[in-house]
Amino acid sequence: MKPFEKILTKNMSNPQYTGSLQDYEATGGYQALKKVLAGVPQNDIIEMVKKSGLRGRGGAGFPTGVKWSFLPKDYQGPKYLCCNADESEPGTFKDRQLMERDPHQMLEGMAITCYTIGAEIGYIYIRGEFRFGAKVLERAIEEAKQAGHLGVNVHGSGVTINLYVHAGAGAYICGEETALLESLEGKRGKPRVKPPFPATHGLYQKPTVVNNVETLANIPHIVSRGPEWFAAIGAPPKSTGTRVFCLSGHVKNPGNYELPVNATFRDLIEELGGGMRSDKPMKAFIPGGASAPFLTPKHIDVAMDFESVAMAGSMSGSGGVTVMEEGTSMVWAALRLMEFFYHESCGKCTPCREGSSWIVQILQRIQNKQGRQGDLDTLSEICKNIGGRTVCAFGDAEIAPVQSTLQYWRHEYEALIQEAEALRATRKEKEIPVLSL
Amino acid sequence: MATTKTKKMVTVSIDGKSIEVPEGTLVIEAARQVGVMVPHFCYHPKLEPDANCRMCLVEIEKIPKLQTSCSTRVADGMVVRSSVPHVETARKSVLELLLGNHPLDCPVCDQGGRCDLQDFSHEYTMGSRFTELKRVFPKEHLSPLIETQMNRCVSCMRCVRYCDEVMDAKALAPVGRGTMTKISHWAGNELECDFCGGCIQICPVGAITSRLSMYDFRPWMLKRAETICNFCGDGCQMTVQRKDEDLIEVNSTLGAGRNDGDLCARGYFGYHANVHADRLMHPLIRQADGSFEEVTWEEALERAADQFAQIKAAHGADAIGGLITARCTNEELYAFQKFMRGVIGTNNVDSSARYGYINGVKALQRVQGIHRWAVTFDDIVEADVVVLVGTSITETNPITGLKIKQGIKKNGAKLITLETAIPAFSTISNITTLATHHLTVLPGCFGAAVLGVIKGLVEQNLVNERVSSQASDFATTIIAAVEKISWQEIQQSVGLSLEQCHAAAQTISQAERVVVLAGQGVLRATGGEGIVTNLLDLLILAGHHGNEGSGVGVLAEENNEQGAIEMGVVTEYLPGPTKADDQTTQTMLAKVWGRDVPSTPGATMVEMLDRARQGTMKAMFIVGENPLESLPPDAKVSEALDALECLVCQELYLTETAKKAHVVFPASSAVEKDGTFTNTEGFVQSVRKSLDPLGESLPDWEIFSALSVLMNSPMEYGEVKEIFKEIRGVIPQYGLLGPTSTPHVVNAEILAQYLREGFKEDVEVRYTIPQKAAKSEGALTLVLGQSIYHSGKFTTRSKGLSQIQESGVLNVNPDDATRIGVEDGASLRLSNGHGEVTVPVKLVDRIPLGVAWFPEHFDQELRALFSLTVDKRNHVPCWKTTEVQATRVS
């Protein structure tokens, strides 16, 4: 692996770094904000971010500068920035660390973004369980206000930037940007039908930008060091910069690791993660959070940028890499994730709501050795009928573990079903046949 | 701006059929227009698309994924395919998924036979592979009227969305997540809401059904009759359904009638009021000992005819008076006044329009020369600004209220409310919460409040230039008149500030289409005609009057008050309405009727009762009206009725008034007869019979006809249509049903006359703030008002509505309650010079400080506290407000 410079976790890599305003300013913090407020035209910042190639770090990887440019230019009235800090994807825990350990980095990013899009208010929608993170952020906002980095007339520029922390109430779906907006408005967290998109009809039906924590944390660095510097890192032109990857599962050293976006899974798992935790070889890994289809050891040399992972048949999503060793039941793994998705399906769309409960029940049966012939066909059928048929991407996400395990480890399912058939033959009571109409 | 814009048309092709539709049309609607029915659960034309059921997926060329046709808008050249195999597969899969968790309990489901899930299953599914466990919700109680079976729910959220988007009640919400989502009221409490029945009507499956007729029917057993509701002036279309001779339920059809499928609590749950077991089944004659005896029709009719004839012979026709309820059909109202004028020979004829509606119609007639609104419900929806003055619109005219909500929510209209209720949220809708400007006006102060707004307009120089140049006399007089009124006076009288009035006036002035609606608070007040006239002045000064989409409307409380006035069932009007002394009409009627039309001026209701007490009125014929319970004891109605030599009552029930009668005729209710009603905006609509008359009861017109025969002056009508034919000949506006052939346009000549001369007559009186006695320390203003759940005393007999509200509870502001020291559910003793009454108390946020509100439907005891004032101009009895001291009952 080539040597590289950490961007987002550089400060916190220093054991002395507390994340206080003083520490952050000592590393050059808030200079980028001062620089833009001193008179960089807003369009220039958008162009800068576009040129940097920064893509959303929440999962979908949408180019950030392009997203900002969708806001109506001459809109009179309030606009909003929402920071999506509802990090709930199983296997993903990078935003938490970025917020807890270096809150000002993200706040500065938010302040610059607010200025750029013309929003006076920015909300941080933080996952309800992140009590500590919320406290850290609130303290940091207070500090920044005292220092004049936030509030009315920031650094004498006449610009008002107020940031608020809003804690969620424990729904995974509120990480979906429109559900997040609904929840922030005080409504039930359910995704909205798009179009219209948040860029024109977002929070309170006003133009709104929703960005992930890590995305926003990159902004001050792009502003200070220029888009060319950022665009040179990673795999330009499509995937640039670094990402904080979350490594978990059966590895020696799980944790957050910042790497250029195009580093390979091998770099992450073997070099930084120290390889497998025992002598058992790797059996599978999830490359980008629970919503990403499973990959196999033969994909270990795939680069982790959006395109490469997509080529391999999965997605780099939120950057949560979960490694599983030989001996792990793939049916069990799929079931475990499916139970999560069933629990978190908001219930808006029929396919996702009903499909997730059906799939869970079938998987439970197979796992409990009560599977039947035909179950696997039914499973694939249900998955096919969920994918692409729902309002938000949750439907596509929830079928990923089932479809990918069926693709690579179908024999495990079949073995369990055969076992069930064999068991059934030894039972005295006859099972009631299923009527086929 | 809400004006109807011509939209760009685009061409789309759906299943090979091409159609041109306005840009922005939803694909599902465009499909319907070419005859392609896209199956759906969550879509409803009244609601914003939610695209949650995923049933309406279609293929659209150039878009890779299937799209929901309920949320996708057409684009030019779009090619849509709705019946290709993979679209059908997608629909089958949605159905398979929905049926997975559905209990398939169709045999015991009231929706069975008219259920979308059943119908689509029949059309699409090929069986189910679902062999797992179904989710099961424990049975929960939502309301005595509304049954929920959440196991049947398909989570389309139509009920929740309707409750929020259309009713603005927000009484229902989804609780839980995923498959365990269920519909519930706030914190799982028993439902408290508008009870419009909309959730039941809009549910595509059997998840929400009515408990009033639960398990009593299968839909295909029902016989339907399309008719008009008889509970308020809105004139809603409803479909009354019966099984054999039992009323089973009432629905309304989307797109039909003035209500477009929406109903209110009275319309949806109140129908049993017509057929309560207490209905009079036989004619009654009072015996010497005071008891009633059931007699044959012949006996009863002969007795009444004899009495009327004797009294007429002995004391003249004017010793007889007639009073009829405006709940009757136009035909009956017409026949009644013809009976009184032509057969008896007197102008002593009056109806319940006298309770206040007459004030409104007279003002309209006076200023604009038409006795109908110059606007329609559609104009309310399209208005830029709606002004409500003393309406309590959700309670009195709920569907007109929905038009306002629709205008606000869909077209961004602004609302100005001069109302007693204050903005406060609850799960019962409150129109003032939607107001851009809310001006709290206590009962009895609406006149002063209107003057405040006019003053606001004048002070900000917002008087329209065209008006001040073309009608300079009018403008300068009014400007001078309002300048004489000081803000201090307004502040003291009604509690409104300069800023409030200025803001409201500015909003009115800036808009293009302004609709002003005046309700009972204005119409039933003394000087009510003057207040409505002032509202017309306001619109004239702002330059809106006479423009398309602008105008003043007055709200009728009873279903046919407009009709009653047009049929000439008020003393001062002949059918038309034309003035009773109008010779041309008299001659015309005499020719049509073949009888003389009396020329002596008649007596109004209050005058008739006065004359009865004085002994000059000897007999009265009271049809469906109940003055004894509609007026306070202070009006001495009881004494008046006791003094009569002959009282003939024609009634559905033995009311307090009917108990004093010598002869009682059993009449049929609105569901048992044909005819027409004219709603408050002037639409004449057909009433159709759904049941045969109960017992021996007869439609009112048949009784009048029979009586006239016995009085040797037969009005021979074979069927009700013949009366309508006669009405058509007499009143040109009744040429067509529905929107009348005469467009509602202001008569420019009369208006010009008003602006030149007419306004002067009473301008001084109208532009003076009436002196108000200072309120004594700690006193409450007690108001009798209409509840959202009842219509007069009539519906207190409805088994559905009485389950929502079966007795009166005094609503007071929580802060007043704290001051008095009374808690929710405790009792208060109300007292004033007239007496004292103890009533239970409920704390309600929307009641303003210093007011205690009580539903008029249960005012039996409370009436004693009120005194009657009779409006000088139109003899309207005003009495619904009084002052009381309230003390806690320990």
Interface residues (C-beta under 8 A of the other chain):
Chain A: A171 R188 V193 Y342 H343 E344 S345 C346 G347 K348 C349 T350 P351 R353 E354 G355 S356 S357 W358 Q361 I362 R365 G374 T378 E381 I382 N385 G388 R389 T390 V391 V434 S436 L437
Chain B: P49 D50 A51 N52 C53 R54 M55 L57 K65 L66 T68 S71 A90 S93 V94 L97 L98 G100 N101 M126 G127 S128 R129 F130 T131 E132 L133 R135 V154 S155 A173 P174 G176 R177 G178 T179 M180 T181
